[in-house]
């Protein structure tokens, strides 16, 4: 019961489940190899995290990332509503990486 609740309460996990029912696998790291733009963006953010000299810089990265998460969630919801599972898959993968960045920044600031 707890696992089901966690899956349904997390937009990423919920989307991943819905997509898996339709044959999409977004849980693999290799799923992003087809999107070099996303990889470059993530590498850039991770580099900025590494180079951040102050907690303020990390918080700014975190705020920008939170904005990107909100945009991704809105686009993910729209993709699911209109039945565009390819776009939903791409947004789900993006959300996975944005969540990872959020956790990295949170761990460093905390």
trRosetta pair geometry for C-beta under 8 A, 3 or more apart (Angstrom, degrees):
i j d omega theta_ij theta_ji phi_ij phi_ji
1 4 5.8 -56 -152 35 31 112
1 5 6.4 31 152 -20 65 106
2 5 5.6 -53 -148 35 33 113
2 6 6.4 34 154 -19 66 104
3 6 5.7 -53 -148 36 32 111
3 7 6.3 32 154 -20 65 106
4 7 5.7 -54 -148 35 31 112
4 8 6.3 18 159 -9 66 110
5 8 6.1 -63 -144 44 27 102
5 9 5.9 17 162 -14 67 116
6 9 6.1 -63 -137 42 24 104
6 10 6.3 12 166 -11 63 114
6 13 6.7 2 132 77 75 171
7 10 6.5 -71 -149 39 22 100
7 13 4.5 -128 -141 140 56 123
7 14 6.3 122 154 -77 68 59
7 17 5.8 68 177 -43 121 144
8 13 7.7 -70 -32 98 19 108
8 14 5.6 71 -133 -93 38 108
9 13 8.0 20 62 57 53 123
9 14 7.8 165 35 -47 15 116
10 13 3.8 60 79 19 118 108
10 14 6.1 174 82 -14 58 85
11 14 5.7 -57 -140 39 27 112
11 15 6.1 26 162 -18 64 109
11 73 5.6 14 145 -126 171 100
11 76 6.7 105 165 96 118 147
11 77 7.9 -58 -147 -62 125 90
11 95 6.9 -102 106 -174 106 155
12 15 6.0 -60 -148 38 25 107
12 16 6.2 26 155 -21 63 110
12 92 6.5 124 -143 -155 66 78
12 95 4.9 -164 -96 122 98 122
12 96 5.9 124 -152 -79 131 66
12 99 6.0 -43 -46 -31 156 152
13 16 5.5 -53 -145 36 31 115
13 17 6.4 34 155 -21 64 104
14 17 5.8 -55 -153 34 29 112
14 18 6.5 27 152 -17 64 106
15 18 5.7 -53 -146 37 34 111
15 19 6.1 29 156 -15 67 109
15 26 7.8 -22 118 50 96 154
15 76 5.9 -52 -95 -179 153 126
15 80 6.9 -117 -118 -67 94 131
15 88 6.3 -154 -162 176 112 101
15 91 7.6 -92 -175 95 159 95
15 92 4.4 -160 121 -101 129 116
15 95 7.3 81 47 48 148 150
16 19 5.9 -58 -146 41 27 109
16 20 6.2 30 155 -24 63 107
16 26 5.4 -125 -119 64 84 112
16 27 6.2 78 -158 -62 129 91
16 92 5.9 149 -71 -175 68 135
17 20 5.7 -54 -145 32 29 111
17 21 6.8 35 154 -24 61 100
18 21 5.9 -52 -160 25 32 114
18 22 7.1 11 150 -1 63 107
18 80 6.8 33 115 -128 160 122
18 88 7.6 -65 96 154 119 145
19 22 5.8 -67 -155 47 38 102
19 24 3.8 -59 170 69 101 121
19 25 7.9 -174 124 -61 106 17
19 26 5.8 38 93 -7 151 118
19 85 6.4 143 -120 -162 84 100
19 88 6.2 -170 -81 115 112 112
19 89 5.6 127 -140 -90 143 81
19 92 6.2 -106 -16 0 151 166
20 23 7.5 85 -167 -50 33 8
20 24 6.4 -94 -76 70 36 64
20 25 6.6 61 -108 -95 82 57
20 26 7.8 -109 -59 20 82 83
20 27 7.9 18 -78 -15 120 113
22 85 5.6 -97 109 -138 155 155
24 85 6.3 -165 -34 164 140 111
24 88 8.0 147 49 91 170 98
24 89 4.8 -124 -165 -98 147 122
25 28 5.8 37 135 -3 108 109
25 31 6.7 -146 107 -86 74 124
26 31 5.4 134 -139 176 48 168
26 89 5.6 -166 -76 -153 119 77
26 92 4.8 22 165 106 170 124
26 93 5.3 -130 -157 -68 107 81
26 96 7.1 -179 149 -28 105 139
27 31 7.4 107 50 -20 25 143
28 31 4.8 122 72 -31 82 97
29 32 7.1 -56 177 22 48 101
30 33 5.4 -18 -167 -13 65 120
31 34 7.8 -53 171 20 42 99
31 89 7.9 -123 -179 172 123 102
31 93 5.5 -145 117 -107 116 129
32 35 5.4 -70 -165 48 68 102
32 38 5.7 -110 -161 93 112 130
32 39 6.1 137 140 -66 115 91
32 93 5.5 164 -81 174 90 131
32 97 7.4 71 -90 -49 154 131
33 39 7.7 39 -114 -56 36 138
35 38 4.1 30 124 16 118 116
35 39 6.6 147 99 -16 70 86
35 90 6.8 127 -75 -139 147 99
35 93 7.3 139 24 104 146 142
36 39 5.4 -55 -148 39 40 115
36 40 6.2 41 155 -21 71 104
37 40 5.9 -54 -149 36 29 110
37 41 6.4 31 153 -20 63 108
38 41 5.6 -55 -147 36 31 113
38 42 6.3 28 157 -16 66 107
38 93 7.2 39 171 118 168 111
38 94 6.0 -117 -127 -98 128 85
38 97 6.9 139 173 27 108 160
39 42 5.9 -57 -146 38 29 108
39 43 6.2 29 156 -19 65 108
40 43 5.7 -54 -144 38 30 112
40 44 6.3 34 154 -23 64 106
41 44 5.7 -55 -151 33 28 113
41 45 6.6 24 154 -16 64 105
42 45 5.8 -54 -147 37 33 108
42 46 6.3 32 155 -17 66 107
42 97 5.1 -71 -100 -178 131 138
42 101 7.3 -139 -138 -60 81 120
43 46 5.8 -56 -146 39 30 111
43 47 6.3 34 153 -22 64 106
44 47 5.7 -55 -150 34 29 112
44 48 6.5 28 152 -17 63 105
45 48 5.6 -53 -150 36 34 111
45 49 6.5 39 149 -23 65 102
45 61 6.8 130 -160 -161 89 112
45 65 7.1 98 -155 -85 141 109
45 101 5.6 -11 131 -126 139 141
46 49 5.5 -48 -150 32 35 115
46 50 6.5 36 151 -19 64 103
46 101 7.4 -115 -71 -107 72 97
46 104 7.7 -4 -116 110 80 170
47 50 5.7 -53 -151 35 34 112
47 51 6.2 18 155 -8 67 112
48 51 5.9 -63 -141 47 30 103
48 52 6.4 55 154 -51 64 91
48 57 7.9 -142 167 163 91 108
48 61 5.8 165 117 -102 119 129
49 52 5.8 -33 -152 -3 30 118
49 58 6.9 64 -136 -118 72 85
49 61 6.0 164 -83 150 76 168
49 101 7.4 -154 -54 -150 141 87
49 104 6.1 17 -162 127 161 125
49 105 6.5 -115 -119 -83 118 80
49 108 7.0 168 -171 -7 103 162
52 57 3.9 -177 -147 105 96 121
52 58 4.8 111 150 -62 159 76
52 61 6.6 -87 -76 -13 140 137
52 108 7.8 92 72 140 135 151
53 57 6.2 74 42 9 61 148
54 57 4.9 107 59 1 78 97
54 58 7.3 -141 102 1 49 85
55 58 5.5 -54 -153 38 40 114
55 59 6.2 43 148 -23 69 104
55 109 5.8 103 -153 -128 95 80
56 59 5.6 -52 -148 35 31 113
56 60 6.6 35 151 -21 63 102
57 60 5.7 -51 -151 33 33 113
57 61 6.6 34 150 -17 64 102
58 61 5.6 -52 -151 36 35 112
58 62 6.3 38 149 -21 65 106
58 105 5.5 162 -180 -153 92 89
58 108 5.5 -134 -143 103 150 122
58 109 5.2 -176 117 -71 131 96
59 62 5.3 -52 -147 37 34 117
59 63 6.4 38 152 -23 66 101
59 105 7.8 136 -90 174 30 118
59 109 6.3 96 -72 -110 77 139
60 63 5.7 -49 -146 32 32 111
60 64 6.5 30 155 -15 63 104
61 64 5.9 -57 -150 39 31 109
61 65 6.2 31 152 -19 65 110
61 101 7.8 -116 152 170 105 111
61 105 5.7 -161 97 -108 106 134
62 65 5.6 -57 -145 39 30 113
62 66 6.3 35 153 -24 65 103
62 102 6.8 89 -141 -131 82 62
62 105 4.2 175 -81 139 97 148
62 106 7.1 110 -121 -61 131 64
62 109 6.8 -25 -40 -27 150 146
63 66 5.6 -49 -149 31 31 113
63 67 6.8 34 151 -18 62 101
64 67 5.7 -51 -156 33 34 113
64 68 6.6 34 147 -17 65 105
65 68 5.4 -53 -150 37 36 113
65 69 6.4 42 149 -24 66 100
65 98 6.0 164 -171 -159 91 85
65 101 5.0 -145 -135 112 144 122
65 102 5.5 -175 129 -76 131 74
65 105 6.6 171 29 -1 151 150
66 69 5.5 -47 -149 31 34 115
66 70 6.7 37 151 -19 63 101
66 102 7.0 95 -77 -109 69 112
67 70 5.7 -52 -153 33 34 112
67 71 6.6 32 151 -16 65 105
68 71 5.7 -52 -148 38 35 112
68 72 6.2 36 153 -20 66 107
68 98 5.5 -151 110 -125 109 132
69 72 5.6 -56 -147 38 31 112
69 73 6.3 33 154 -22 66 105
69 95 6.9 84 -137 -134 74 78
69 98 4.9 169 -84 143 81 135
69 99 7.2 97 -114 -70 120 63
69 102 6.6 25 -58 -58 142 135
70 73 5.8 -53 -147 34 30 112
70 74 6.5 28 155 -16 63 105
71 74 5.9 -56 -150 36 31 109
71 75 6.3 24 155 -13 66 110
72 75 5.8 -60 -145 43 30 107
72 76 5.9 35 154 -24 66 109
72 91 5.6 159 -166 -165 81 90
72 94 5.2 -152 -127 108 129 115
72 95 4.8 166 141 -80 136 84
72 98 5.9 -177 6 11 158 158
73 76 5.6 -52 -142 36 28 114
73 77 6.3 30 157 -19 63 105
73 95 7.0 94 -71 -109 64 125
74 77 5.9 -54 -149 35 29 111
74 78 6.4 27 153 -16 63 108
75 78 5.6 -54 -146 39 33 111
75 79 6.2 37 153 -23 66 105
75 87 7.5 -110 161 161 97 110
75 91 5.1 -162 106 -113 102 139
76 79 5.7 -53 -148 33 30 113
76 80 6.5 26 155 -15 64 105
76 88 6.1 83 -152 -137 68 69
76 91 4.0 -170 -84 127 80 135
76 92 6.3 106 -127 -65 122 63
76 95 6.3 6 -59 -43 147 138
77 80 6.0 -57 -150 37 30 108
77 81 6.3 31 153 -21 65 109
78 81 5.6 -54 -145 36 31 113
78 82 6.4 11 163 -3 66 109
79 82 6.5 -67 -145 46 25 95
79 84 4.7 -90 -155 73 77 98
79 85 7.5 124 157 -92 102 20
79 87 4.0 -146 -127 102 125 106
79 88 3.9 177 122 -68 123 73
79 91 5.7 174 8 12 150 140
80 83 7.6 34 -178 -74 30 29
80 88 5.2 90 -67 -107 70 133
84 87 4.1 20 126 26 117 116
84 88 6.2 148 95 -20 66 87
85 88 5.1 -51 -140 39 39 117
85 89 6.2 48 155 -27 67 99
86 89 5.7 -50 -153 29 29 114
86 90 6.8 26 150 -15 61 104
87 90 5.6 -53 -150 37 36 111
87 91 6.2 31 154 -15 69 107
88 91 5.8 -57 -144 42 30 108
88 92 6.1 35 154 -24 65 107
89 92 5.7 -54 -146 33 28 113
89 93 6.6 28 155 -17 62 104
90 93 5.9 -54 -151 35 30 110
90 94 6.4 32 151 -19 64 107
91 94 5.4 -51 -146 37 35 115
91 95 6.2 40 153 -24 66 105
92 95 5.6 -51 -147 34 31 114
92 96 6.7 40 150 -26 62 99
93 96 5.6 -47 -155 25 34 115
93 97 7.0 25 152 -10 63 102
94 97 6.1 -62 -158 39 34 106
94 98 6.2 30 149 -17 69 110
95 98 5.5 -55 -141 40 34 112
95 99 6.1 38 157 -22 66 105
96 99 5.9 -57 -152 35 26 111
96 100 6.6 28 150 -20 61 106
97 100 5.4 -50 -149 33 36 115
97 101 6.5 37 152 -18 66 101
98 101 5.6 -50 -149 35 35 112
98 102 6.4 41 150 -23 65 103
99 102 5.4 -49 -148 33 34 116
99 103 6.5 33 153 -17 64 104
100 103 5.8 -56 -152 37 31 110
100 104 6.4 33 151 -20 65 105
101 104 5.6 -53 -147 35 33 112
101 105 6.3 30 157 -16 67 105
102 105 6.1 -59 -149 38 27 107
102 106 6.1 27 154 -20 64 111
103 106 5.6 -54 -142 38 30 113
103 107 6.2 33 158 -21 65 105
104 107 5.9 -55 -149 35 28 110
104 108 6.5 22 155 -15 63 109
105 108 5.8 -61 -150 39 31 109
105 109 6.1 22 157 -14 68 110
106 109 6.0 -59 -141 41 28 104
106 110 5.7 22 162 -15 66 115
107 110 5.9 -58 -136 43 24 107
